[in-house]
Amino acid sequence: MQKNPMVTIRELQEITGLSESGVKKIIRQLKAEGILSRKGSDKAGIWVVSEK
């Protein structure tokens, strides 16, 4: 996500081998920990990875 902030859920599924719900669960966890955030809309936005 740092290298490609426009990556989609489907692309993350292909990269990780996880299901859609698995990818979304990890994204929720990272957002809750303040490591990941979304800037812009769900469709045209980008992922922002914290520099923690």
ModelCIF file with pLDDT and N, C-alpha, C, O atoms, coordinates in Angstrom:
data_MODEL
#
_entry.id   MODEL 
#
_entity.id                         1 
_entity.type                       polymer 
_entity.pdbx_number_of_molecules   1 
#
_entity_poly.entity_id                      1 
_entity_poly.type                           'polypeptide(L)' 
_entity_poly.nstd_linkage                   no 
_entity_poly.nstd_monomer                   no 
_entity_poly.pdbx_seq_one_letter_code       MQKNPMVTIRELQEITGLSESGVKKIIRQLKAEGILSRKGSDKAGIWVVSEK 
_entity_poly.pdbx_seq_one_letter_code_can   MQKNPMVTIRELQEITGLSESGVKKIIRQLKAEGILSRKGSDKAGIWVVSEK 
_entity_poly.pdbx_strand_id                 A 
#
loop_
_entity_poly_seq.entity_id 
_entity_poly_seq.num 
_entity_poly_seq.mon_id 
_entity_poly_seq.hetero 
1 1  MET n 
1 2  GLN n 
1 3  LYS n 
1 4  ASN n 
1 5  PRO n 
1 6  MET n 
1 7  VAL n 
1 8  THR n 
1 9  ILE n 
1 10 ARG n 
1 11 GLU n 
1 12 LEU n 
1 13 GLN n 
1 14 GLU n 
1 15 ILE n 
1 16 THR n 
1 17 GLY n 
1 18 LEU n 
1 19 SER n 
1 20 GLU n 
1 21 SER n 
1 22 GLY n 
1 23 VAL n 
1 24 LYS n 
1 25 LYS n 
1 26 ILE n 
1 27 ILE n 
1 28 ARG n 
1 29 GLN n 
1 30 LEU n 
1 31 LYS n 
1 32 ALA n 
1 33 GLU n 
1 34 GLY n 
1 35 ILE n 
1 36 LEU n 
1 37 SER n 
1 38 ARG n 
1 39 LYS n 
1 40 GLY n 
1 41 SER n 
1 42 ASP n 
1 43 LYS n 
1 44 ALA n 
1 45 GLY n 
1 46 ILE n 
1 47 TRP n 
1 48 VAL n 
1 49 VAL n 
1 50 SER n 
1 51 GLU n 
1 52 LYS n 
#
_struct_asym.id          A 
_struct_asym.entity_id   1 
#
loop_
_ma_qa_metric.id 
_ma_qa_metric.mode 
_ma_qa_metric.name 
_ma_qa_metric.software_group_id 
_ma_qa_metric.type 
1 global pLDDT . pLDDT 
2 local  pLDDT . pLDDT 
#
_ma_qa_metric_global.metric_id      1 
_ma_qa_metric_global.metric_value   92.58 
_ma_qa_metric_global.model_id       1 
_ma_qa_metric_global.ordinal_id     1 
#
loop_
_ma_qa_metric_local.label_asym_id 
_ma_qa_metric_local.label_comp_id 
_ma_qa_metric_local.label_seq_id 
_ma_qa_metric_local.metric_id 
_ma_qa_metric_local.metric_value 
_ma_qa_metric_local.model_id 
_ma_qa_metric_local.ordinal_id 
A MET 1  2 90.00 1 1  
A GLN 2  2 88.00 1 2  
A LYS 3  2 91.00 1 3  
A ASN 4  2 92.00 1 4  
A PRO 5  2 92.00 1 5  
A MET 6  2 92.00 1 6  
A VAL 7  2 93.00 1 7  
A THR 8  2 92.00 1 8  
A ILE 9  2 92.00 1 9  
A ARG 10 2 95.00 1 10 
A GLU 11 2 94.00 1 11 
A LEU 12 2 95.00 1 12 
A GLN 13 2 97.00 1 13 
A GLU 14 2 97.00 1 14 
A ILE 15 2 95.00 1 15 
A THR 16 2 96.00 1 16 
A GLY 17 2 97.00 1 17 
A LEU 18 2 97.00 1 18 
A SER 19 2 97.00 1 19 
A GLU 20 2 96.00 1 20 
A SER 21 2 97.00 1 21 
A GLY 22 2 97.00 1 22 
A VAL 23 2 96.00 1 23 
A LYS 24 2 95.00 1 24 
A LYS 25 2 97.00 1 25 
A ILE 26 2 96.00 1 26 
A ILE 27 2 95.00 1 27 
A ARG 28 2 95.00 1 28 
A GLN 29 2 97.00 1 29 
A LEU 30 2 95.00 1 30 
A LYS 31 2 94.00 1 31 
A ALA 32 2 96.00 1 32 
A GLU 33 2 95.00 1 33 
A GLY 34 2 94.00 1 34 
A ILE 35 2 95.00 1 35 
A LEU 36 2 95.00 1 36 
A SER 37 2 94.00 1 37 
A ARG 38 2 93.00 1 38 
A LYS 39 2 93.00 1 39 
A GLY 40 2 92.00 1 40 
A SER 41 2 90.00 1 41 
A ASP 42 2 84.00 1 42 
A LYS 43 2 85.00 1 43 
A ALA 44 2 88.00 1 44 
A GLY 45 2 90.00 1 45 
A ILE 46 2 91.00 1 46 
A TRP 47 2 92.00 1 47 
A VAL 48 2 93.00 1 48 
A VAL 49 2 94.00 1 49 
A SER 50 2 90.00 1 50 
A GLU 51 2 76.00 1 51 
A LYS 52 2 62.00 1 52 
#
loop_
_atom_site.group_PDB 
_atom_site.id 
_atom_site.type_symbol 
_atom_site.label_atom_id 
_atom_site.label_alt_id 
_atom_site.label_comp_id 
_atom_site.label_asym_id 
_atom_site.label_entity_id 
_atom_site.label_seq_id 
_atom_site.pdbx_PDB_ins_code 
_atom_site.Cartn_x 
_atom_site.Cartn_y 
_atom_site.Cartn_z 
_atom_site.occupancy 
_atom_site.B_iso_or_equiv 
_atom_site.pdbx_formal_charge 
_atom_site.auth_seq_id 
_atom_site.auth_comp_id 
_atom_site.auth_asym_id 
_atom_site.auth_atom_id 
_atom_site.pdbx_PDB_model_num 
ATOM 1   N N  . MET A 1 1  ? 0.824   -1.191  0.000  1.00 90.00 ? 1  MET A N  1 
ATOM 2   C CA . MET A 1 1  ? 0.000   0.000   0.000  1.00 90.00 ? 1  MET A CA 1 
ATOM 3   C C  . MET A 1 1  ? 0.867   1.254   0.000  1.00 90.00 ? 1  MET A C  1 
ATOM 4   O O  . MET A 1 1  ? 0.475   2.294   -0.530 1.00 90.00 ? 1  MET A O  1 
ATOM 5   N N  . GLN A 1 2  ? 2.052   1.144   0.601  1.00 88.00 ? 2  GLN A N  1 
ATOM 6   C CA . GLN A 1 2  ? 2.958   2.285   0.559  1.00 88.00 ? 2  GLN A CA 1 
ATOM 7   C C  . GLN A 1 2  ? 3.455   2.511   -0.861 1.00 88.00 ? 2  GLN A C  1 
ATOM 8   O O  . GLN A 1 2  ? 3.554   3.652   -1.312 1.00 88.00 ? 2  GLN A O  1 
ATOM 9   N N  . LYS A 1 3  ? 3.762   1.440   -1.559 1.00 91.00 ? 3  LYS A N  1 
ATOM 10  C CA . LYS A 1 3  ? 4.279   1.543   -2.923 1.00 91.00 ? 3  LYS A CA 1 
ATOM 11  C C  . LYS A 1 3  ? 3.184   1.834   -3.930 1.00 91.00 ? 3  LYS A C  1 
ATOM 12  O O  . LYS A 1 3  ? 3.433   2.493   -4.940 1.00 91.00 ? 3  LYS A O  1 
ATOM 13  N N  . ASN A 1 4  ? 1.966   1.351   -3.671 1.00 92.00 ? 4  ASN A N  1 
ATOM 14  C CA . ASN A 1 4  ? 0.843   1.565   -4.574 1.00 92.00 ? 4  ASN A CA 1 
ATOM 15  C C  . ASN A 1 4  ? -0.387  1.964   -3.772 1.00 92.00 ? 4  ASN A C  1 
ATOM 16  O O  . ASN A 1 4  ? -1.213  1.111   -3.447 1.00 92.00 ? 4  ASN A O  1 
ATOM 17  N N  . PRO A 1 5  ? -0.524  3.253   -3.447 1.00 92.00 ? 5  PRO A N  1 
ATOM 18  C CA . PRO A 1 5  ? -1.636  3.691   -2.601 1.00 92.00 ? 5  PRO A CA 1 
ATOM 19  C C  . PRO A 1 5  ? -3.007  3.563   -3.265 1.00 92.00 ? 5  PRO A C  1 
ATOM 20  O O  . PRO A 1 5  ? -4.027  3.748   -2.601 1.00 92.00 ? 5  PRO A O  1 
ATOM 21  N N  . MET A 1 6  ? -3.050  3.253   -4.551 1.00 92.00 ? 6  MET A N  1 
ATOM 22  C CA . MET A 1 6  ? -4.333  3.101   -5.237 1.00 92.00 ? 6  MET A CA 1 
ATOM 23  C C  . MET A 1 6  ? -4.719  1.628   -5.396 1.00 92.00 ? 6  MET A C  1 
ATOM 24  O O  . MET A 1 6  ? -5.640  1.308   -6.147 1.00 92.00 ? 6  MET A O  1 
ATOM 25  N N  . VAL A 1 7  ? -4.023  0.735   -4.697 1.00 93.00 ? 7  VAL A N  1 
ATOM 26  C CA . VAL A 1 7  ? -4.302  -0.692  -4.786 1.00 93.00 ? 7  VAL A CA 1 
ATOM 27  C C  . VAL A 1 7  ? -5.735  -0.977  -4.352 1.00 93.00 ? 7  VAL A C  1 
ATOM 28  O O  . VAL A 1 7  ? -6.251  -0.345  -3.430 1.00 93.00 ? 7  VAL A O  1 
ATOM 29  N N  . THR A 1 8  ? -6.368  -1.927  -5.020 1.00 92.00 ? 8  THR A N  1 
ATOM 30  C CA . THR A 1 8  ? -7.756  -2.271  -4.712 1.00 92.00 ? 8  THR A CA 1 
ATOM 31  C C  . THR A 1 8  ? -7.814  -3.491  -3.799 1.00 92.00 ? 8  THR A C  1 
ATOM 32  O O  . THR A 1 8  ? -6.828  -4.206  -3.623 1.00 92.00 ? 8  THR A O  1 
ATOM 33  N N  . ILE A 1 9  ? -8.989  -3.708  -3.228 1.00 92.00 ? 9  ILE A N  1 
ATOM 34  C CA . ILE A 1 9  ? -9.211  -4.884  -2.390 1.00 92.00 ? 9  ILE A CA 1 
ATOM 35  C C  . ILE A 1 9  ? -8.950  -6.144  -3.213 1.00 92.00 ? 9  ILE A C  1 
ATOM 36  O O  . ILE A 1 9  ? -8.306  -7.079  -2.737 1.00 92.00 ? 9  ILE A O  1 
ATOM 37  N N  . ARG A 1 10 ? -9.440  -6.167  -4.423 1.00 95.00 ? 10 ARG A N  1 
ATOM 38  C CA . ARG A 1 10 ? -9.248  -7.336  -5.294 1.00 95.00 ? 10 ARG A CA 1 
ATOM 39  C C  . ARG A 1 10 ? -7.764  -7.595  -5.553 1.00 95.00 ? 10 ARG A C  1 
ATOM 40  O O  . ARG A 1 10 ? -7.324  -8.745  -5.528 1.00 95.00 ? 10 ARG A O  1 
ATOM 41  N N  . GLU A 1 11 ? -6.995  -6.542  -5.799 1.00 94.00 ? 11 GLU A N  1 
ATOM 42  C CA . GLU A 1 11 ? -5.553  -6.708  -6.003 1.00 94.00 ? 11 GLU A CA 1 
ATOM 43  C C  . GLU A 1 11 ? -4.880  -7.218  -4.733 1.00 94.00 ? 11 GLU A C  1 
ATOM 44  O O  . GLU A 1 11 ? -3.977  -8.052  -4.802 1.00 94.00 ? 11 GLU A O  1 
ATOM 45  N N  . LEU A 1 12 ? -5.311  -6.725  -3.578 1.00 95.00 ? 12 LEU A N  1 
ATOM 46  C CA . LEU A 1 12 ? -4.753  -7.208  -2.315 1.00 95.00 ? 12 LEU A CA 1 
ATOM 47  C C  . LEU A 1 12 ? -5.080  -8.679  -2.098 1.00 95.00 ? 12 LEU A C  1 
ATOM 48  O O  . LEU A 1 12 ? -4.267  -9.419  -1.544 1.00 95.00 ? 12 LEU A O  1 
ATOM 49  N N  . GLN A 1 13 ? -6.265  -9.107  -2.530 1.00 97.00 ? 13 GLN A N  1 
ATOM 50  C CA . GLN A 1 13 ? -6.629  -10.514 -2.446 1.00 97.00 ? 13 GLN A CA 1 
ATOM 51  C C  . GLN A 1 13 ? -5.657  -11.357 -3.273 1.00 97.00 ? 13 GLN A C  1 
ATOM 52  O O  . GLN A 1 13 ? -5.176  -12.393 -2.813 1.00 97.00 ? 13 GLN A O  1 
ATOM 53  N N  . GLU A 1 14 ? -5.376  -10.908 -4.488 1.00 97.00 ? 14 GLU A N  1 
ATOM 54  C CA . GLU A 1 14 ? -4.483  -11.649 -5.373 1.00 97.00 ? 14 GLU A CA 1 
ATOM 55  C C  . GLU A 1 14 ? -3.066  -11.700 -4.810 1.00 97.00 ? 14 GLU A C  1 
ATOM 56  O O  . GLU A 1 14 ? -2.399  -12.731 -4.891 1.00 97.00 ? 14 GLU A O  1 
ATOM 57  N N  . ILE A 1 15 ? -2.614  -10.602 -4.246 1.00 95.00 ? 15 ILE A N  1 
ATOM 58  C CA . ILE A 1 15 ? -1.248  -10.519 -3.704 1.00 95.00 ? 15 ILE A CA 1 
ATOM 59  C C  . ILE A 1 15 ? -1.101  -11.408 -2.473 1.00 95.00 ? 15 ILE A C  1 
ATOM 60  O O  . ILE A 1 15 ? -0.107  -12.121 -2.330 1.00 95.00 ? 15 ILE A O  1 
ATOM 61  N N  . THR A 1 16 ? -2.100  -11.362 -1.579 1.00 96.00 ? 16 THR A N  1 
ATOM 62  C CA . THR A 1 16 ? -1.985  -12.053 -0.295 1.00 96.00 ? 16 THR A CA 1 
ATOM 63  C C  . THR A 1 16 ? -2.556  -13.460 -0.288 1.00 96.00 ? 16 THR A C  1 
ATOM 64  O O  . THR A 1 16 ? -2.180  -14.282 0.548  1.00 96.00 ? 16 THR A O  1 
ATOM 65  N N  . GLY A 1 17 ? -3.464  -13.742 -1.216 1.00 97.00 ? 17 GLY A N  1 
ATOM 66  C CA . GLY A 1 17 ? -4.134  -15.043 -1.205 1.00 97.00 ? 17 GLY A CA 1 
ATOM 67  C C  . GLY A 1 17 ? -5.269  -15.111 -0.202 1.00 97.00 ? 17 GLY A C  1 
ATOM 68  O O  . GLY A 1 17 ? -5.837  -16.181 0.016  1.00 97.00 ? 17 GLY A O  1 
ATOM 69  N N  . LEU A 1 18 ? -5.614  -13.976 0.418  1.00 97.00 ? 18 LEU A N  1 
ATOM 70  C CA . LEU A 1 18 ? -6.703  -13.925 1.395  1.00 97.00 ? 18 LEU A CA 1 
ATOM 71  C C  . LEU A 1 18 ? -8.038  -13.701 0.693  1.00 97.00 ? 18 LEU A C  1 
ATOM 72  O O  . LEU A 1 18 ? -8.085  -13.254 -0.453 1.00 97.00 ? 18 LEU A O  1 
ATOM 73  N N  . SER A 1 19 ? -9.113  -14.018 1.394  1.00 97.00 ? 19 SER A N  1 
ATOM 74  C CA . SER A 1 19 ? -10.452 -13.730 0.897  1.00 97.00 ? 19 SER A CA 1 
ATOM 75  C C  . SER A 1 19 ? -10.721 -12.225 1.028  1.00 97.00 ? 19 SER A C  1 
ATOM 76  O O  . SER A 1 19 ? -9.960  -11.500 1.670  1.00 97.00 ? 19 SER A O  1 
ATOM 77  N N  . GLU A 1 20 ? -11.806 -11.776 0.415  1.00 96.00 ? 20 GLU A N  1 
ATOM 78  C CA . GLU A 1 20 ? -12.183 -10.366 0.528  1.00 96.00 ? 20 GLU A CA 1 
ATOM 79  C C  . GLU A 1 20 ? -12.415 -9.993  1.986  1.00 96.00 ? 20 GLU A C  1 
ATOM 80  O O  . GLU A 1 20 ? -11.966 -8.941  2.439  1.00 96.00 ? 20 GLU A O  1 
ATOM 81  N N  . SER A 1 21 ? -13.113 -10.849 2.718  1.00 97.00 ? 21 SER A N  1 
ATOM 82  C CA . SER A 1 21 ? -13.374 -10.540 4.127  1.00 97.00 ? 21 SER A CA 1 
ATOM 83  C C  . SER A 1 21 ? -12.083 -10.548 4.945  1.00 97.00 ? 21 SER A C  1 
ATOM 84  O O  . SER A 1 21 ? -11.950 -9.775  5.893  1.00 97.00 ? 21 SER A O  1 
ATOM 85  N N  . GLY A 1 22 ? -11.139 -11.408 4.590  1.00 97.00 ? 22 GLY A N  1 
ATOM 86  C CA . GLY A 1 22 ? -9.853  -11.437 5.279  1.00 97.00 ? 22 GLY A CA 1 
ATOM 87  C C  . GLY A 1 22 ? -9.064  -10.158 5.072  1.00 97.00 ? 22 GLY A C  1 
ATOM 88  O O  . GLY A 1 22 ? -8.481  -9.620  6.013  1.00 97.00 ? 22 GLY A O  1 
ATOM 89  N N  . VAL A 1 23 ? -9.045  -9.672  3.837  1.00 96.00 ? 23 VAL A N  1 
ATOM 90  C CA . VAL A 1 23 ? -8.351  -8.413  3.530  1.00 96.00 ? 23 VAL A CA 1 
ATOM 91  C C  . VAL A 1 23 ? -9.011  -7.260  4.275  1.00 96.00 ? 23 VAL A C  1 
ATOM 92  O O  . VAL A 1 23 ? -8.328  -6.430  4.875  1.00 96.00 ? 23 VAL A O  1 
ATOM 93  N N  . LYS A 1 24 ? -10.339 -7.210  4.235  1.00 95.00 ? 24 LYS A N  1 
ATOM 94  C CA . LYS A 1 24 ? -11.060 -6.123  4.899  1.00 95.00 ? 24 LYS A CA 1 
ATOM 95  C C  . LYS A 1 24 ? -10.853 -6.155  6.412  1.00 95.00 ? 24 LYS A C  1 
ATOM 96  O O  . LYS A 1 24 ? -10.776 -5.104  7.048  1.00 95.00 ? 24 LYS A O  1 
ATOM 97  N N  . LYS A 1 25 ? -10.763 -7.345  6.989  1.00 97.00 ? 25 LYS A N  1 
ATOM 98  C CA . LYS A 1 25 ? -10.529 -7.470  8.433  1.00 97.00 ? 25 LYS A CA 1 
ATOM 99  C C  . LYS A 1 25 ? -9.171  -6.878  8.809  1.00 97.00 ? 25 LYS A C  1 
ATOM 100 O O  . LYS A 1 25 ? -9.062  -6.147  9.793  1.00 97.00 ? 25 LYS A O  1 
ATOM 101 N N  . ILE A 1 26 ? -8.152  -7.190  8.036  1.00 96.00 ? 26 ILE A N  1 
ATOM 102 C CA . ILE A 1 26 ? -6.813  -6.668  8.309  1.00 96.00 ? 26 ILE A CA 1 
ATOM 103 C C  . ILE A 1 26 ? -6.786  -5.149  8.122  1.00 96.00 ? 26 ILE A C  1 
ATOM 104 O O  . ILE A 1 26 ? -6.163  -4.439  8.911  1.00 96.00 ? 26 ILE A O  1 
ATOM 105 N N  . ILE A 1 27 ? -7.456  -4.651  7.088  1.00 95.00 ? 27 ILE A N  1 
ATOM 106 C CA . ILE A 1 27 ? -7.522  -3.209  6.866  1.00 95.00 ? 27 ILE A CA 1 
ATOM 107 C C  . ILE A 1 27 ? -8.198  -2.530  8.059  1.00 95.00 ? 27 ILE A C  1 
ATOM 108 O O  . ILE A 1 27 ? -7.734  -1.487  8.520  1.00 95.00 ? 27 ILE A O  1 
ATOM 109 N N  . ARG A 1 28 ? -9.291  -3.113  8.562  1.00 95.00 ? 28 ARG A N  1 
ATOM 110 C CA . ARG A 1 28 ? -9.974  -2.547  9.747  1.00 95.00 ? 28 ARG A CA 1 
ATOM 111 C C  . ARG A 1 28 ? -9.034  -2.491  10.943 1.00 95.00 ? 28 ARG A C  1 
ATOM 112 O O  . ARG A 1 28 ? -9.007  -1.501  11.673 1.00 95.00 ? 28 ARG A O  1 
ATOM 113 N N  . GLN A 1 29 ? -8.263  -3.558  11.142 1.00 97.00 ? 29 GLN A N  1 
ATOM 114 C CA . GLN A 1 29 ? -7.323  -3.605  12.261 1.00 97.00 ? 29 GLN A CA 1 
ATOM 115 C C  . GLN A 1 29 ? -6.248  -2.528  12.114 1.00 97.00 ? 29 GLN A C  1 
ATOM 116 O O  . GLN A 1 29 ? -5.923  -1.838  13.080 1.00 97.00 ? 29 GLN A O  1 
ATOM 117 N N  . LEU A 1 30 ? -5.702  -2.385  10.917 1.00 95.00 ? 30 LEU A N  1 
ATOM 118 C CA . LEU A 1 30 ? -4.658  -1.382  10.684 1.00 95.00 ? 30 LEU A CA 1 
ATOM 119 C C  . LEU A 1 30 ? -5.210  0.032   10.853 1.00 95.00 ? 30 LEU A C  1 
ATOM 120 O O  . LEU A 1 30 ? -4.517  0.911   11.364 1.00 95.00 ? 30 LEU A O  1 
ATOM 121 N N  . LYS A 1 31 ? -6.440  0.252   10.429 1.00 94.00 ? 31 LYS A N  1 
ATOM 122 C CA . LYS A 1 31 ? -7.065  1.566   10.612 1.00 94.00 ? 31 LYS A CA 1 
ATOM 123 C C  . LYS A 1 31 ? -7.287  1.847   12.100 1.00 94.00 ? 31 LYS A C  1 
ATOM 124 O O  . LYS A 1 31 ? -7.055  2.965   12.560 1.00 94.00 ? 31 LYS A O  1 
ATOM 125 N N  . ALA A 1 32 ? -7.736  0.839   12.852 1.00 96.00 ? 32 ALA A N  1 
ATOM 126 C CA . ALA A 1 32 ? -7.981  1.001   14.283 1.00 96.00 ? 32 ALA A CA 1 
ATOM 127 C C  . ALA A 1 32 ? -6.693  1.316   15.036 1.00 96.00 ? 32 ALA A C  1 
ATOM 128 O O  . ALA A 1 32 ? -6.718  2.036   16.034 1.00 96.00 ? 32 ALA A O  1 
ATOM 129 N N  . GLU A 1 33 ? -5.569  0.781   14.565 1.00 95.00 ? 33 GLU A N  1 
ATOM 130 C CA . GLU A 1 33 ? -4.271  1.022   15.199 1.00 95.00 ? 33 GLU A CA 1 
ATOM 131 C C  . GLU A 1 33 ? -3.624  2.319   14.724 1.00 95.00 ? 33 GLU A C  1 
ATOM 132 O O  . GLU A 1 33 ? -2.548  2.684   15.198 1.00 95.00 ? 33 GLU A O  1 
ATOM 133 N N  . GLY A 1 34 ? -4.269  3.016   13.792 1.00 94.00 ? 34 GLY A N  1 
ATOM 134 C CA . GLY A 1 34 ? -3.738  4.278   13.299 1.00 94.00 ? 34 GLY A CA 1 
ATOM 135 C C  . GLY A 1 34 ? -2.601  4.110   12.297 1.00 94.00 ? 34 GLY A C  1 
ATOM 136 O O  . GLY A 1 34 ? -1.892  5.071   11.998 1.00 94.00 ? 34 GLY A O  1 
ATOM 137 N N  . ILE A 1 35 ? -2.424  2.905   11.781 1.00 95.00 ? 35 ILE A N  1 
ATOM 138 C CA . ILE A 1 35 ? -1.341  2.638   10.835 1.00 95.00 ? 35 ILE A CA 1 
ATOM 139 C C  . ILE A 1 35 ? -1.779  2.947   9.408  1.00 95.00 ? 35 ILE A C  1 
ATOM 140 O O  . ILE A 1 35 ? -0.953  3.299   8.566  1.00 95.00 ? 35 ILE A O  1 
ATOM 141 N N  . LEU A 1 36 ? -3.059  2.819   9.137  1.00 95.00 ? 36 LEU A N  1 
ATOM 142 C CA . LEU A 1 36 ? -3.580  2.968   7.785  1.00 95.00 ? 36 LEU A CA 1 
ATOM 143 C C  . LEU A 1 36 ? -4.786  3.888   7.798  1.00 95.00 ? 36 LEU A C  1 
ATOM 144 O O  . LEU A 1 36 ? -5.602  3.846   8.718  1.00 95.00 ? 36 LEU A O  1 
ATOM 145 N N  . SER A 1 37 ? -4.891  4.716   6.778  1.00 94.00 ? 37 SER A N  1 
ATOM 146 C CA . SER A 1 37 ? -6.082  5.553   6.634  1.00 94.00 ? 37 SER A CA 1 
ATOM 147 C C  . SER A 1 37 ? -6.400  5.691   5.151  1.00 94.00 ? 37 SER A C  1 
ATOM 148 O O  . SER A 1 37 ? -5.575  5.381   4.292  1.00 94.00 ? 37 SER A O  1 
ATOM 149 N N  . ARG A 1 38 ? -7.572  6.147   4.876  1.00 93.00 ? 38 ARG A N  1 
ATOM 150 C CA . ARG A 1 38 ? -8.038  6.314   3.499  1.00 93.00 ? 38 ARG A CA 1 
ATOM 151 C C  . ARG A 1 38 ? -8.249  7.792   3.258  1.00 93.00 ? 38 ARG A C  1 
ATOM 152 O O  . ARG A 1 38 ? -8.930  8.460   4.036  1.00 93.00 ? 38 ARG A O  1 
ATOM 153 N N  . LYS A 1 39 ? -7.675  8.305   2.193  1.00 93.00 ? 39 LYS A N  1 
ATOM 154 C CA . LYS A 1 39 ? -7.845  9.712   1.832  1.00 93.00 ? 39 LYS A CA 1 
ATOM 155 C C  . LYS A 1 39 ? -8.645  9.762   0.540  1.00 93.00 ? 39 LYS A C  1 
ATOM 156 O O  . LYS A 1 39 ? -8.241  9.197   -0.476 1.00 93.00 ? 39 LYS A O  1 
ATOM 157 N N  . GLY A 1 40 ? -9.781  10.442  0.589  1.00 92.00 ? 40 GLY A N  1 
ATOM 158 C CA . GLY A 1 40 ? -10.652 10.509  -0.580 1.00 92.00 ? 40 GLY A CA 1 
ATOM 159 C C  . GLY A 1 40 ? -11.742 9.459   -0.507 1.00 92.00 ? 40 GLY A C  1 
ATOM 160 O O  . GLY A 1 40 ? -11.957 8.832   0.530  1.00 92.00 ? 40 GLY A O  1 
ATOM 161 N N  . SER A 1 41 ? -12.419 9.281   -1.619 1.00 90.00 ? 41 SER A N  1 
ATOM 162 C CA . SER A 1 41 ? -13.550 8.356   -1.660 1.00 90.00 ? 41 SER A CA 1 
ATOM 163 C C  . SER A 1 41 ? -13.085 6.907   -1.699 1.00 90.00 ? 41 SER A C  1 
ATOM 164 O O  . SER A 1 41 ? -11.915 6.621   -1.954 1.00 90.00 ? 41 SER A O  1 
ATOM 165 N N  . ASP A 1 42 ? -14.029 5.992   -1.441 1.00 84.00 ? 42 ASP A N  1 
ATOM 166 C CA . ASP A 1 42 ? -13.705 4.565   -1.496 1.00 84.00 ? 42 ASP A CA 1 
ATOM 167 C C  . ASP A 1 42 ? -13.261 4.160   -2.896 1.00 84.00 ? 42 ASP A C  1 
ATOM 168 O O  . ASP A 1 42 ? -12.372 3.322   -3.050 1.00 84.00 ? 42 ASP A O  1 
ATOM 169 N N  . LYS A 1 43 ? -13.867 4.745   -3.901 1.00 85.00 ? 43 LYS A N  1 
ATOM 170 C CA . LYS A 1 43 ? -13.559 4.346   -5.279 1.00 85.00 ? 43 LYS A CA 1 
ATOM 171 C C  . LYS A 1 43 ? -12.315 5.036   -5.837 1.00 85.00 ? 43 LYS A C  1 
ATOM 172 O O  . LYS A 1 43 ? -11.505 4.393   -6.504 1.00 85.00 ? 43 LYS A O  1 
ATOM 173 N N  . ALA A 1 44 ? -12.152 6.319   -5.578 1.00 88.00 ? 44 ALA A N  1 
ATOM 174 C CA . ALA A 1 44 ? -11.055 7.066   -6.201 1.00 88.00 ? 44 ALA A CA 1 
ATOM 175 C C  . ALA A 1 44 ? -9.986  7.505   -5.202 1.00 88.00 ? 44 ALA A C  1 
ATOM 176 O O  . ALA A 1 44 ? -9.032  8.187   -5.578 1.00 88.00 ? 44 ALA A O  1 
ATOM 177 N N  . GLY A 1 45 ? -10.136 7.122   -3.942 1.00 90.00 ? 45 GLY A N  1 
ATOM 178 C CA . GLY A 1 45 ? -9.191  7.552   -2.922 1.00 90.00 ? 45 GLY A CA 1 
ATOM 179 C C  . GLY A 1 45 ? -7.894  6.763   -2.935 1.00 90.00 ? 45 GLY A C  1 
ATOM 180 O O  . GLY A 1 45 ? -7.683  5.880   -3.767 1.00 90.00 ? 45 GLY A O  1 
ATOM 181 N N  . ILE A 1 46 ? -7.037  7.108   -1.993 1.00 91.00 ? 46 ILE A N  1 
ATOM 182 C CA . ILE A 1 46 ? -5.751  6.421   -1.859 1.00 91.00 ? 46 ILE A CA 1 
ATOM 183 C C  . ILE A 1 46 ? -5.555  5.982   -0.411 1.00 91.00 ? 46 ILE A C  1 
ATOM 184 O O  . ILE A 1 46 ? -6.136  6.561   0.507  1.00 91.00 ? 46 ILE A O  1 
ATOM 185 N N  . TRP A 1 47 ? -4.733  4.957   -0.220 1.00 92.00 ? 47 TRP A N  1 
ATOM 186 C CA . TRP A 1 47 ? -4.373  4.500   1.113  1.00 92.00 ? 47 TRP A CA 1 
ATOM 187 C C  . TRP A 1 47 ? -3.170  5.304   1.594  1.00 92.00 ? 47 TRP A C  1 
ATOM 188 O O  . TRP A 1 47 ? -2.240  5.566   0.830  1.00 92.00 ? 47 TRP A O  1 
ATOM 189 N N  . VAL A 1 48 ? -3.197  5.688   2.853  1.00 93.00 ? 48 VAL A N  1 
ATOM 190 C CA . VAL A 1 48 ? -2.086  6.414   3.459  1.00 93.00 ? 48 VAL A CA 1 
ATOM 191 C C  . VAL A 1 48 ? -1.558  5.561   4.608  1.00 93.00 ? 48 VAL A C  1 
ATOM 192 O O  . VAL A 1 48 ? -2.294  5.238   5.540  1.00 93.00 ? 48 VAL A O  1 
ATOM 193 N N  . VAL A 1 49 ? -0.264  5.197   4.532  1.00 94.00 ? 49 VAL A N  1 
ATOM 194 C CA . VAL A 1 49 ? 0.360   4.382   5.564  1.00 94.00 ? 49 VAL A CA 1 
ATOM 195 C C  . VAL A 1 49 ? 1.149   5.290   6.477  1.00 94.00 ? 49 VAL A C  1 
ATOM 196 O O  . VAL A 1 49 ? 1.981   6.075   6.021  1.00 94.00 ? 49 VAL A O  1 
ATOM 197 N N  . SER A 1 50 ? 0.888   5.185   7.774  1.00 90.00 ? 50 SER A N  1 
ATOM 198 C CA . SER A 1 50 ? 1.574   6.016   8.760  1.00 90.00 ? 50 SER A CA 1 
ATOM 199 C C  . SER A 1 50 ? 3.061   5.652   8.822  1.00 90.00 ? 50 SER A C  1 
ATOM 200 O O  . SER A 1 50 ? 3.443   4.511   8.559  1.00 90.00 ? 50 SER A O  1 
ATOM 201 N N  . GLU A 1 51 ? 3.869   6.611   9.164  1.00 76.00 ? 51 GLU A N  1 
ATOM 202 C CA . GLU A 1 51 ? 5.315   6.418   9.267  1.00 76.00 ? 51 GLU A CA 1 
ATOM 203 C C  . GLU A 1 51 ? 5.724   6.044   10.696 1.00 76.00 ? 51 GLU A C  1 
ATOM 204 O O  . GLU A 1 51 ? 6.822   6.397   11.124 1.00 76.00 ? 51 GLU A O  1 
ATOM 205 N N  . LYS A 1 52 ? 4.877   5.349   11.432 1.00 62.00 ? 52 LYS A N  1 
ATOM 206 C CA . LYS A 1 52 ? 5.144   4.959   12.835 1.00 62.00 ? 52 LYS A CA 1 
ATOM 207 C C  . LYS A 1 52 ? 6.300   4.020   12.922 1.00 62.00 ? 52 LYS A C  1 
ATOM 208 O O  . LYS A 1 52 ? 6.665   3.590   14.016 1.00 62.00 ? 52 LYS A O  1 
#
